[in-house]
Amino acid sequence: MSFINYFRFLKPGGIYVVEDLHCAYWASHGGGIVNAVSSMNFFKMLCDMLNVDHWQSQLAPQSLFASFFPGPQHLNADLFSQIMSVTFYNSMCVIEKRGEHQLNQLGEHIIVGNEALVDRAPLELRSSIQSGSSRQ
């Protein structure tokens, strides 16, 4: 809840640090390696939110966190769009807030070279793009 309540107040480009995450594995502190609603599992799900563009057609992003926030409470999806990166260290998680002019998306796909020793599909894709036909 601290993350949900306070991350929005962080300045663009700032970092939010969560420490003592080793406690997330201890049952005495509400955690456990298989506890689906441990704080560690919450922060792991933030990694999935970084890649939401690639899976949101399969699942509503808010439903990913349904076990943490049951009932009529809704999460503000804008909160997750502000995350630039999630980094884990021993017993720590560092969440970087997207800067004002940063985008969290894949860049343009560029295929270079003329040899494909393992798979010719990238060269064929480049040829189809150059000829004007598009293949997904």
N, CA, C and O atoms as a GROMACS GRO file, in nm:
protein
  544
    1MET      N    1   0.083  -0.120   0.000
    1MET     CA    2   0.000   0.000   0.000
    1MET      C    3   0.087   0.126   0.000
    1MET      O    4   0.049   0.228  -0.056
    2SER      N    5   0.204   0.117   0.064
    2SER     CA    6   0.292   0.234   0.064
    2SER      C    7   0.331   0.273  -0.077
    2SER      O    8   0.330   0.391  -0.112
    3PHE      N    9   0.365   0.174  -0.158
    3PHE     CA   10   0.402   0.204  -0.296
    3PHE      C   11   0.287   0.270  -0.370
    3PHE      O   12   0.305   0.372  -0.436
    4ILE      N   13   0.168   0.212  -0.360
    4ILE     CA   14   0.050   0.267  -0.429
    4ILE      C   15   0.022   0.410  -0.383
    4ILE      O   16  -0.012   0.496  -0.465
    5ASN      N   17   0.038   0.436  -0.254
    5ASN     CA   18   0.007   0.568  -0.200
    5ASN      C   19   0.113   0.674  -0.228
    5ASN      O   20   0.080   0.791  -0.243
    6TYR      N   21   0.240   0.635  -0.235
    6TYR     CA   22   0.346   0.735  -0.239
    6TYR      C   23   0.420   0.748  -0.371
    6TYR      O   24   0.479   0.852  -0.397
    7PHE      N   25   0.418   0.646  -0.456
    7PHE     CA   26   0.492   0.654  -0.582
    7PHE      C   27   0.445   0.772  -0.667
    7PHE      O   28   0.526   0.834  -0.735
    8ARG      N   29   0.318   0.802  -0.664
    8ARG     CA   30   0.264   0.911  -0.746
    8ARG      C   31   0.320   1.047  -0.708
    8ARG      O   32   0.318   1.140  -0.789
    9PHE      N   33   0.372   1.060  -0.585
    9PHE     CA   34   0.429   1.188  -0.542
    9PHE      C   35   0.576   1.203  -0.578
    9PHE      O   36   0.634   1.311  -0.563
   10LEU      N   37   0.637   1.096  -0.625
   10LEU     CA   38   0.777   1.099  -0.664
   10LEU      C   39   0.793   1.183  -0.791
   10LEU      O   40   0.712   1.173  -0.883
   11LYS      N   41   0.898   1.265  -0.795
   11LYS     CA   42   0.923   1.348  -0.914
   11LYS      C   43   0.961   1.260  -1.032
   11LYS      O   44   1.021   1.154  -1.013
   12PRO      N   45   0.928   1.303  -1.155
   12PRO     CA   46   0.971   1.228  -1.274
   12PRO      C   47   1.122   1.207  -1.272
   12PRO      O   48   1.199   1.299  -1.244
   13GLY      N   49   1.164   1.084  -1.303
   13GLY     CA   50   1.306   1.051  -1.301
   13GLY      C   51   1.357   1.007  -1.165
   13GLY      O   52   1.472   0.965  -1.152
   14GLY      N   53   1.271   1.015  -1.062
   14GLY     CA   54   1.311   0.977  -0.927
   14GLY      C   55   1.310   0.826  -0.908
   14GLY      O   56   1.262   0.752  -0.994
   15ILE      N   57   1.363   0.782  -0.796
   15ILE     CA   58   1.363   0.639  -0.766
   15ILE      C   59   1.293   0.613  -0.634
   15ILE      O   60   1.300   0.693  -0.540
   16TYR      N   61   1.227   0.500  -0.628
   16TYR     CA   62   1.156   0.454  -0.509
   16TYR      C   63   1.227   0.327  -0.465
   16TYR      O   64   1.235   0.231  -0.542
   17VAL      N   65   1.278   0.324  -0.344
   17VAL     CA   66   1.356   0.212  -0.296
   17VAL      C   67   1.279   0.138  -0.186
   17VAL      O   68   1.230   0.199  -0.091
   18VAL      N   69   1.270   0.008  -0.202
   18VAL     CA   70   1.208  -0.079  -0.102
   18VAL      C   71   1.321  -0.165  -0.046
   18VAL      O   72   1.389  -0.236  -0.120
   19GLU      N   73   1.339  -0.159   0.084
   19GLU     CA   74   1.447  -0.236   0.145
   19GLU      C   75   1.391  -0.344   0.236
   19GLU      O   76   1.270  -0.350   0.260
   20ASP      N   77   1.478  -0.428   0.287
   20ASP     CA   78   1.442  -0.537   0.378
   20ASP      C   79   1.342  -0.635   0.317
   20ASP      O   80   1.258  -0.689   0.388
   21LEU      N   81   1.350  -0.657   0.187
   21LEU     CA   82   1.258  -0.750   0.121
   21LEU      C   83   1.282  -0.895   0.159
   21LEU      O   84   1.201  -0.981   0.125
   22HIS      N   85   1.389  -0.923   0.228
   22HIS     CA   86   1.409  -1.061   0.275
   22HIS      C   87   1.294  -1.102   0.368
   22HIS      O   88   1.262  -1.220   0.380
   23CYS      N   89   1.234  -1.004   0.432
   23CYS     CA   90   1.119  -1.033   0.520
   23CYS      C   91   0.998  -1.084   0.441
   23CYS      O   92   0.909  -1.148   0.497
   24ALA      N   93   0.995  -1.056   0.311
   24ALA     CA   94   0.884  -1.101   0.227
   24ALA      C   95   0.880  -1.253   0.214
   24ALA      O   96   0.781  -1.309   0.167
   25TYR      N   97   0.987  -1.318   0.254
   25TYR     CA   98   0.992  -1.464   0.249
   25TYR      C   99   0.960  -1.528   0.383
   25TYR      O  100   0.954  -1.651   0.394
   26TRP      N  101   0.938  -1.449   0.484
   26TRP     CA  102   0.914  -1.500   0.619
   26TRP      C  103   0.764  -1.501   0.649
   26TRP      O  104   0.698  -1.397   0.638
   27ALA      N  105   0.711  -1.614   0.687
   27ALA     CA  106   0.569  -1.625   0.722
   27ALA      C  107   0.535  -1.534   0.840
   27ALA      O  108   0.424  -1.481   0.848
   28SER      N  109   0.630  -1.517   0.931
   28SER     CA  110   0.606  -1.432   1.048
   28SER      C  111   0.584  -1.285   1.011
   28SER      O  112   0.537  -1.206   1.093
   29HIS      N  113   0.619  -1.247   0.887
   29HIS     CA  114   0.601  -1.110   0.840
   29HIS      C  115   0.500  -1.102   0.724
   29HIS      O  116   0.500  -1.006   0.648
   30GLY      N  117   0.414  -1.204   0.714
   30GLY     CA  118   0.312  -1.204   0.609
   30GLY      C  119   0.362  -1.247   0.473
   30GLY      O  120   0.295  -1.223   0.372
   31GLY      N  121   0.478  -1.308   0.468
   31GLY     CA  122   0.536  -1.348   0.340
   31GLY      C  123   0.544  -1.497   0.323
   31GLY      O  124   0.471  -1.573   0.386
   32GLY      N  125   0.634  -1.539   0.238
   32GLY     CA  126   0.656  -1.679   0.206
   32GLY      C  127   0.682  -1.694   0.057
   32GLY      O  128   0.626  -1.620  -0.023
   33ILE      N  129   0.766  -1.788   0.022
   33ILE     CA  130   0.803  -1.805  -0.119
   33ILE      C  131   0.684  -1.839  -0.207
   33ILE      O  132   0.683  -1.802  -0.325
   34VAL      N  133   0.583  -1.907  -0.154
   34VAL     CA  134   0.465  -1.941  -0.234
   34VAL      C  135   0.344  -1.855  -0.198
   34VAL      O  136   0.232  -1.884  -0.242
   35ASN      N  137   0.363  -1.752  -0.120
   35ASN     CA  138   0.255  -1.663  -0.082
   35ASN      C  139   0.227  -1.568  -0.199
   35ASN      O  140   0.309  -1.480  -0.228
   36ALA      N  141   0.114  -1.584  -0.264
   36ALA     CA  142   0.081  -1.506  -0.383
   36ALA      C  143   0.065  -1.357  -0.354
   36ALA      O  144   0.076  -1.275  -0.446
   37VAL      N  145   0.039  -1.320  -0.229
   37VAL     CA  146   0.018  -1.179  -0.197
   37VAL      C  147   0.132  -1.123  -0.110
   37VAL      O  148   0.110  -1.031  -0.031
   38SER      N  149   0.251  -1.178  -0.125
   38SER     CA  150   0.365  -1.122  -0.052
   38SER      C  151   0.410  -0.993  -0.121
   38SER      O  152   0.380  -0.972  -0.239
   39SER      N  153   0.480  -0.911  -0.049
   39SER     CA  154   0.529  -0.787  -0.110
   39SER      C  155   0.625  -0.817  -0.224
   39SER      O  156   0.628  -0.743  -0.323
   40MET      N  157   0.703  -0.923  -0.213
   40MET     CA  158   0.796  -0.958  -0.321
   40MET      C  159   0.719  -0.993  -0.448
   40MET      O  160   0.758  -0.952  -0.557
   41ASN      N  161   0.610  -1.068  -0.436
   41ASN     CA  162   0.530  -1.101  -0.554
   41ASN      C  163   0.466  -0.977  -0.614
   41ASN      O  164   0.450  -0.969  -0.736
   42PHE      N  165   0.428  -0.881  -0.533
   42PHE     CA  166   0.374  -0.756  -0.585
   42PHE      C  167   0.478  -0.686  -0.673
   42PHE      O  168   0.448  -0.643  -0.784
   43PHE      N  169   0.601  -0.675  -0.622
   43PHE     CA  170   0.704  -0.605  -0.699
   43PHE      C  171   0.746  -0.684  -0.823
   43PHE      O  172   0.785  -0.624  -0.923
   44LYS      N  173   0.739  -0.816  -0.818
   44LYS     CA  174   0.766  -0.896  -0.937
   44LYS      C  175   0.661  -0.866  -1.045
   44LYS      O  176   0.693  -0.863  -1.164
   45MET      N  177   0.537  -0.845  -1.002
   45MET     CA  178   0.431  -0.814  -1.098
   45MET      C  179   0.452  -0.678  -1.165
   45MET      O  180   0.405  -0.656  -1.277
   46LEU      N  181   0.522  -0.589  -1.097
   46LEU     CA  182   0.554  -0.461  -1.160
   46LEU      C  183   0.638  -0.482  -1.286
   46LEU      O  184   0.629  -0.405  -1.381
   47CYS      N  185   0.722  -0.587  -1.285
   47CYS     CA  186   0.800  -0.620  -1.405
   47CYS      C  187   0.707  -0.655  -1.520
   47CYS      O  188   0.732  -0.617  -1.634
   48ASP      N  189   0.600  -0.728  -1.490
   48ASP     CA  190   0.502  -0.761  -1.594
   48ASP      C  191   0.436  -0.634  -1.647
   48ASP      O  192   0.407  -0.625  -1.766
   49MET      N  193   0.414  -0.538  -1.560
   49MET     CA  194   0.351  -0.413  -1.604
   49MET      C  195   0.441  -0.334  -1.699
   49MET      O  196   0.391  -0.256  -1.780
   50LEU      N  197   0.571  -0.352  -1.689
   50LEU     CA  198   0.662  -0.287  -1.783
   50LEU      C  199   0.638  -0.336  -1.925
   50LEU      O  200   0.662  -0.264  -2.022
   51ASN      N  201   0.589  -0.459  -1.936
   51ASN     CA  202   0.568  -0.522  -2.066
   51ASN      C  203   0.420  -0.537  -2.100
   51ASN      O  204   0.383  -0.624  -2.179
   52VAL      N  205   0.336  -0.455  -2.042
   52VAL     CA  206   0.190  -0.468  -2.057
   52VAL      C  207   0.146  -0.463  -2.203
   52VAL      O  208   0.047  -0.527  -2.239
   53ASP      N  209   0.216  -0.390  -2.286
   53ASP     CA  210   0.177  -0.380  -2.428
   53ASP      C  211   0.180  -0.516  -2.497
   53ASP      O  212   0.113  -0.534  -2.599
   54HIS      N  213   0.256  -0.609  -2.443
   54HIS     CA  214   0.272  -0.738  -2.508
   54HIS      C  215   0.175  -0.845  -2.458
   54HIS      O  216   0.169  -0.954  -2.516
   55TRP      N  217   0.099  -0.817  -2.352
   55TRP     CA  218   0.007  -0.919  -2.300
   55TRP      C  219  -0.132  -0.866  -2.264
   55TRP      O  220  -0.217  -0.945  -2.224
   56GLN      N  221  -0.158  -0.738  -2.277
   56GLN     CA  222  -0.286  -0.683  -2.232
   56GLN      C  223  -0.406  -0.734  -2.312
   56GLN      O  224  -0.519  -0.721  -2.266
   57SER      N  225  -0.384  -0.791  -2.429
   57SER     CA  226  -0.497  -0.850  -2.503
   57SER      C  227  -0.541  -0.983  -2.441
   57SER      O  228  -0.650  -1.032  -2.471
   58GLN      N  229  -0.456  -1.040  -2.354
   58GLN     CA  230  -0.488  -1.167  -2.289
   58GLN      C  231  -0.551  -1.149  -2.152
   58GLN      O  232  -0.623  -1.238  -2.105
   59LEU      N  233  -0.526  -1.036  -2.087
   59LEU     CA  234  -0.570  -1.015  -1.950
   59LEU      C  235  -0.578  -0.865  -1.922
   59LEU      O  236  -0.491  -0.790  -1.964
   60ALA      N  237  -0.680  -0.822  -1.852
   60ALA     CA  238  -0.691  -0.681  -1.814
   60ALA      C  239  -0.582  -0.650  -1.711
   60ALA      O  240  -0.572  -0.720  -1.610
   61PRO      N  241  -0.502  -0.548  -1.733
   61PRO     CA  242  -0.392  -0.517  -1.642
   61PRO      C  243  -0.432  -0.506  -1.495
   61PRO      O  244  -0.358  -0.552  -1.408
   62GLN      N  245  -0.548  -0.446  -1.466
   62GLN     CA  246  -0.591  -0.433  -1.326
   62GLN      C  247  -0.618  -0.569  -1.262
   62GLN      O  248  -0.601  -0.585  -1.141
   63SER      N  249  -0.660  -0.667  -1.344
   63SER     CA  250  -0.691  -0.798  -1.288
   63SER      C  251  -0.565  -0.872  -1.244
   63SER      O  252  -0.573  -0.966  -1.165
   64LEU      N  253  -0.450  -0.832  -1.294
   64LEU     CA  254  -0.325  -0.892  -1.252
   64LEU      C  255  -0.305  -0.874  -1.102
   64LEU      O  256  -0.246  -0.960  -1.036
   65PHE      N  257  -0.353  -0.763  -1.049
   65PHE     CA  258  -0.336  -0.731  -0.908
   65PHE      C  259  -0.460  -0.758  -0.824
   65PHE      O  260  -0.469  -0.712  -0.710
   66ALA      N  261  -0.556  -0.834  -0.878
   66ALA     CA  262  -0.683  -0.859  -0.809
   66ALA      C  263  -0.662  -0.926  -0.673
   66ALA      O  264  -0.738  -0.899  -0.580
   67SER      N  265  -0.563  -1.012  -0.661
   67SER     CA  266  -0.541  -1.079  -0.531
   67SER      C  267  -0.491  -0.981  -0.425
   67SER      O  268  -0.508  -1.006  -0.306
   68PHE      N  269  -0.430  -0.872  -0.468
   68PHE     CA  270  -0.383  -0.771  -0.372
   68PHE      C  271  -0.491  -0.671  -0.336
   68PHE      O  272  -0.495  -0.620  -0.225
   69PHE      N  273  -0.580  -0.644  -0.431
   69PHE     CA  274  -0.683  -0.543  -0.412
   69PHE      C  275  -0.819  -0.600  -0.450
   69PHE      O  276  -0.876  -0.561  -0.552
   70PRO      N  277  -0.873  -0.690  -0.368
   70PRO     CA  278  -1.003  -0.750  -0.401
   70PRO      C  279  -1.116  -0.649  -0.380
   70PRO      O  280  -1.103  -0.550  -0.308
   71GLY      N  281  -1.227  -0.678  -0.444
   71GLY     CA  282  -1.344  -0.594  -0.426
   71GLY      C  283  -1.351  -0.482  -0.526
   71GLY      O  284  -1.286  -0.487  -0.631
   72PRO      N  285  -1.429  -0.379  -0.496
   72PRO     CA  286  -1.456  -0.273  -0.592
   72PRO      C  287  -1.342  -0.173  -0.610
   72PRO      O  288  -1.348  -0.087  -0.698
   73GLN      N  289  -1.239  -0.182  -0.528
   73GLN     CA  290  -1.128  -0.087  -0.539
   73GLN      C  291  -1.058  -0.104  -0.674
   73GLN      O  292  -1.026  -0.216  -0.714
   74HIS      N  293  -1.034   0.006  -0.743
   74HIS     CA  294  -0.967   0.002  -0.873
   74HIS      C  295  -0.832   0.071  -0.863
   74HIS      O  296  -0.818   0.174  -0.797
   75LEU      N  297  -0.736   0.013  -0.929
   75LEU     CA  298  -0.604   0.075  -0.935
   75LEU      C  299  -0.600   0.173  -1.051
   75LEU      O  300  -0.662   0.149  -1.155
   76ASN      N  301  -0.530   0.279  -1.033
   76ASN     CA  302  -0.512   0.377  -1.138
   76ASN      C  303  -0.405   0.324  -1.234
   76ASN      O  304  -0.288   0.316  -1.196
   77ALA      N  305  -0.444   0.290  -1.356
   77ALA     CA  306  -0.350   0.234  -1.454
   77ALA      C  307  -0.239   0.333  -1.486
   77ALA      O  308  -0.130   0.292  -1.526
   78ASP      N  309  -0.265   0.462  -1.469
   78ASP     CA  310  -0.163   0.564  -1.495
   78ASP      C  311  -0.042   0.546  -1.402
   78ASP      O  312   0.071   0.576  -1.441
   79LEU      N  313  -0.066   0.496  -1.283
   79LEU     CA  314   0.044   0.471  -1.190
   79LEU      C  315   0.147   0.378  -1.252
   79LEU      O  316   0.267   0.404  -1.244
   80PHE      N  317   0.101   0.271  -1.315
   80PHE     CA  318   0.192   0.173  -1.374
   80PHE      C  319   0.260   0.225  -1.499
   80PHE      O  320   0.373   0.187  -1.528
   81SER      N  321   0.193   0.312  -1.573
   81SER     CA  322   0.255   0.367  -1.694
   81SER      C  323   0.370   0.462  -1.660
   81SER      O  324   0.449   0.496  -1.748
   82GLN      N  325   0.380   0.503  -1.535
   82GLN     CA  326   0.487   0.593  -1.494
   82GLN      C  327   0.616   0.519  -1.456
   82GLN      O  328   0.717   0.582  -1.427
   83ILE      N  329   0.612   0.386  -1.456
   83ILE     CA  330   0.729   0.307  -1.416
   83ILE      C  331   0.822   0.290  -1.536
   83ILE      O  332   0.780   0.244  -1.642
   84MET      N  333   0.947   0.328  -1.519
   84MET     CA  334   1.047   0.313  -1.624
   84MET      C  335   1.125   0.183  -1.609
   84MET      O  336   1.153   0.115  -1.708
   85SER      N  337   1.158   0.147  -1.485
   85SER     CA  338   1.234   0.024  -1.463
   85SER      C  339   1.210  -0.029  -1.323
   85SER      O  340   1.175   0.045  -1.231
   86VAL      N  341   1.230  -0.159  -1.309
   86VAL     CA  342   1.223  -0.228  -1.180
   86VAL      C  343   1.351  -0.311  -1.171
   86VAL      O  344   1.377  -0.396  -1.256
   87THR      N  345   1.430  -0.285  -1.067
   87THR     CA  346   1.557  -0.355  -1.050
   87THR      C  347   1.560  -0.420  -0.912
   87THR      O  348   1.525  -0.357  -0.812
   88PHE      N  349   1.602  -0.546  -0.909
   88PHE     CA  350   1.611  -0.617  -0.781
   88PHE      C  351   1.757  -0.636  -0.742
   88PHE      O  352   1.843  -0.666  -0.825
   89TYR      N  353   1.782  -0.617  -0.614
   89TYR     CA  354   1.910  -0.646  -0.552
   89TYR      C  355   1.879  -0.736  -0.432
   89TYR      O  356   1.762  -0.754  -0.399
   90ASN      N  357   1.978  -0.789  -0.369
   90ASN     CA  358   1.956  -0.873  -0.252
   90ASN      C  359   1.880  -0.792  -0.148
   90ASN      O  360   1.932  -0.695  -0.093
   91SER      N  361   1.756  -0.832  -0.121
   91SER     CA  362   1.672  -0.772  -0.019
   91SER      C  363   1.623  -0.631  -0.053
   91SER      O  364   1.573  -0.561   0.034
   92MET      N  365   1.637  -0.589  -0.180
   92MET     CA  366   1.594  -0.454  -0.220
   92MET      C  367   1.527  -0.457  -0.357
   92MET      O  368   1.556  -0.543  -0.441
   93CYS      N  369   1.439  -0.362  -0.378
   93CYS     CA  370   1.379  -0.338  -0.509
   93CYS      C  371   1.385  -0.188  -0.535
   93CYS      O  372   1.347  -0.108  -0.450
   94VAL      N  373   1.433  -0.151  -0.652
   94VAL     CA  374   1.443  -0.010  -0.690
   94VAL      C  375   1.354   0.013  -0.811
   94VAL      O  376   1.372  -0.050  -0.916
   95ILE      N  377   1.256   0.102  -0.797
   95ILE     CA  378   1.163   0.134  -0.904
   95ILE      C  379   1.192   0.276  -0.951
   95ILE      O  380   1.186   0.371  -0.874
   96GLU      N  381   1.225   0.288  -1.079
   96GLU     CA  382   1.255   0.419  -1.136
   96GLU      C  383   1.130   0.476  -1.202
   96GLU      O  384   1.064   0.408  -1.281
   97LYS      N  385   1.099   0.599  -1.168
   97LYS     CA  386   0.984   0.665  -1.230
   97LYS      C  387   1.026   0.725  -1.364
   97LYS      O  388   1.133   0.785  -1.376
   98ARG      N  389   0.941   0.708  -1.462
   98ARG     CA  390   0.969   0.759  -1.596
   98ARG      C  391   0.988   0.910  -1.592
   98ARG      O  392   0.910   0.981  -1.528
   99GLY      N  393   1.090   0.958  -1.660
   99GLY     CA  394   1.113   1.102  -1.670
   99GLY      C  395   1.010   1.167  -1.761
   99GLY      O  396   0.935   1.098  -1.830
  100GLU      N  397   1.006   1.298  -1.760
  100GLU     CA  398   0.904   1.370  -1.837
  100GLU      C  399   0.907   1.339  -1.986
  100GLU      O  400   0.802   1.337  -2.050
  101HIS      N  401   1.025   1.315  -2.042
  101HIS     CA  402   1.035   1.292  -2.186
  101HIS      C  403   1.078   1.150  -2.220
  101HIS      O  404   1.115   1.122  -2.334
  102GLN      N  405   1.075   1.060  -2.122
  102GLN     CA  406   1.112   0.921  -2.145
  102GLN      C  407   0.989   0.841  -2.185
  102GLN      O  408   0.879   0.864  -2.135
  103LEU      N  409   1.010   0.747  -2.274
  103LEU     CA  410   0.904   0.654  -2.312
  103LEU      C  411   0.950   0.514  -2.276
  103LEU      O  412   1.068   0.481  -2.290
  104ASN      N  413   0.859   0.434  -2.229
  104ASN     CA  414   0.891   0.296  -2.196
  104ASN      C  415   0.830   0.207  -2.304
  104ASN      O  416   0.726   0.145  -2.284
  105GLN      N  417   0.898   0.203  -2.418
  105GLN     CA  418   0.849   0.123  -2.530
  105GLN      C  419   0.967   0.076  -2.613
  105GLN      O  420   1.077   0.131  -2.604
  106LEU      N  421   0.942  -0.025  -2.693
  106LEU     CA  422   1.045  -0.074  -2.782
  106LEU      C  423   1.070   0.028  -2.891
  106LEU      O  424   0.979   0.097  -2.934
  107GLY      N  425   1.193   0.036  -2.934
  107GLY     CA  426   1.227   0.126  -3.043
  107GLY      C  427   1.202   0.061  -3.178
  107GLY      O  428   1.146  -0.048  -3.187
  108GLU      N  429   1.244   0.130  -3.281
  108GLU     CA  430   1.228   0.080  -3.417
  108GLU      C  431   1.312  -0.047  -3.435
  108GLU      O  432   1.426  -0.055  -3.387
  109HIS      N  433   1.256  -0.145  -3.503
  109HIS     CA  434   1.331  -0.268  -3.531
  109HIS      C  435   1.420  -0.244  -3.652
  109HIS      O  436   1.372  -0.203  -3.758
  110ILE      N  437   1.547  -0.268  -3.638
  110ILE     CA  438   1.642  -0.249  -3.746
  110ILE      C  439   1.713  -0.381  -3.773
  110ILE      O  440   1.771  -0.441  -3.682
  111ILE      N  441   1.707  -0.425  -3.896
  111ILE     CA  442   1.772  -0.549  -3.936
  111ILE      C  443   1.886  -0.513  -4.030
  111ILE      O  444   1.864  -0.447  -4.132
  112VAL      N  445   2.006  -0.555  -3.996
  112VAL     CA  446   2.122  -0.523  -4.078
  112VAL      C  447   2.193  -0.652  -4.119
  112VAL      O  448   2.171  -0.758  -4.061
  113GLY      N  449   2.277  -0.641  -4.219
  113GLY     CA  450   2.355  -0.756  -4.263
  113GLY      C  451   2.286  -0.829  -4.378
  113GLY      O  452   2.168  -0.808  -4.405
  114ASN      N  453   2.363  -0.914  -4.444
  114ASN     CA  454   2.312  -0.989  -4.558
  114ASN      C  455   2.325  -1.139  -4.541
  114ASN      O  456   2.288  -1.215  -4.630
  115GLU      N  457   2.378  -1.183  -4.427
  115GLU     CA  458   2.395  -1.326  -4.402
  115GLU      C  459   2.310  -1.367  -4.283
  115GLU      O  460   2.298  -1.293  -4.185
  116ALA      N  461   2.252  -1.485  -4.294
  116ALA     CA  462   2.173  -1.540  -4.185
  116ALA      C  463   2.206  -1.688  -4.176
  116ALA      O  464   2.144  -1.772  -4.241
  117LEU      N  465   2.305  -1.718  -4.096
  117LEU     CA  466   2.355  -1.855  -4.089
  117LEU      C  467   2.258  -1.950  -4.018
  117LEU      O  468   2.258  -2.070  -4.046
  118VAL      N  469   2.176  -1.898  -3.928
  118VAL     CA  470   2.086  -1.983  -3.851
  118VAL      C  471   1.942  -1.974  -3.902
  118VAL      O  472   1.877  -2.077  -3.920
  119ASP      N  473   1.892  -1.854  -3.924
  119ASP     CA  474   1.752  -1.835  -3.961
  119ASP      C  475   1.741  -1.721  -4.061
  119ASP      O  476   1.782  -1.609  -4.031
  120ARG      N  477   1.686  -1.747  -4.178
  120ARG     CA  478   1.675  -1.644  -4.282
  120ARG      C  479   1.552  -1.556  -4.264
  120ARG      O  480   1.535  -1.459  -4.338
  121ALA      N  481   1.465  -1.586  -4.168
  121ALA     CA  482   1.341  -1.510  -4.150
  121ALA      C  483   1.365  -1.360  -4.134
  121ALA      O  484   1.291  -1.281  -4.193
  122PRO      N  485   1.464  -1.315  -4.056
  122PRO     CA  486   1.486  -1.170  -4.046
  122PRO      C  487   1.520  -1.105  -4.180
  122PRO      O  488   1.474  -0.994  -4.208
  123LEU      N  489   1.599  -1.173  -4.262
  123LEU     CA  490   1.632  -1.117  -4.394
  123LEU      C  491   1.509  -1.112  -4.483
  123LEU      O  492   1.490  -1.016  -4.558
  124GLU      N  493   1.424  -1.215  -4.475
  124GLU     CA  494   1.301  -1.216  -4.553
  124GLU      C  495   1.207  -1.106  -4.506
  124GLU      O  496   1.140  -1.043  -4.587
  125LEU      N  497   1.202  -1.083  -4.375
  125LEU     CA  498   1.119  -0.976  -4.320
  125LEU      C  499   1.167  -0.841  -4.372
  125LEU      O  500   1.086  -0.758  -4.414
  126ARG      N  501   1.299  -0.820  -4.370
  126ARG     CA  502   1.354  -0.693  -4.420
  126ARG      C  503   1.317  -0.675  -4.566
  126ARG      O  504   1.279  -0.565  -4.606
  127SER      N  505   1.328  -0.780  -4.646
  127SER     CA  506   1.294  -0.771  -4.789
  127SER      C  507   1.148  -0.735  -4.809
  127SER      O  508   1.116  -0.653  -4.895
  128SER      N  509   1.060  -0.796  -4.731
  128SER     CA  510   0.917  -0.766  -4.746
  128SER      C  511   0.885  -0.623  -4.704
  128SER      O  512   0.798  -0.559  -4.763
  129ILE      N  513   0.955  -0.571  -4.603
  129ILE     CA  514   0.934  -0.432  -4.559
  129ILE      C  515   0.983  -0.336  -4.666
  129ILE      O  516   0.917  -0.237  -4.696
  130GLN      N  517   1.100  -0.366  -4.723
  130GLN     CA  518   1.156  -0.278  -4.826
  130GLN      C  519   1.072  -0.278  -4.952
  130GLN      O  520   1.067  -0.178  -5.023
  131SER      N  521   1.006  -0.392  -4.981
  131SER     CA  522   0.925  -0.398  -5.102
  131SER      C  523   0.784  -0.341  -5.082
  131SER      O  524   0.706  -0.332  -5.176
  132GLY      N  525   0.754  -0.303  -4.957
  132GLY     CA  526   0.626  -0.239  -4.930
  132GLY      C  527   0.521  -0.329  -4.870
  132GLY      O  528   0.418  -0.281  -4.824
  133SER      N  529   0.544  -0.459  -4.871
  133SER     CA  530   0.447  -0.547  -4.807
  133SER      C  531   0.488  -0.566  -4.661
  133SER      O  532   0.607  -0.568  -4.630
  134SER      N  533   0.392  -0.578  -4.574
  134SER     CA  534   0.420  -0.590  -4.431
  134SER      C  535   0.380  -0.727  -4.382
  134SER      O  536   0.272  -0.776  -4.415
  135ARG      N  537   0.467  -0.789  -4.301
  135ARG     CA  538   0.439  -0.919  -4.243
  135ARG      C  539   0.464  -0.910  -4.096
  135ARG      O  540   0.568  -0.858  -4.054
  136GLN      N  541   0.371  -0.960  -4.014
  136GLN     CA  542   0.386  -0.957  -3.868
  136GLN      C  543   0.456  -1.081  -3.822
  136GLN      O  544   0.479  -1.098  -3.702
   0.00000   0.00000   0.00000
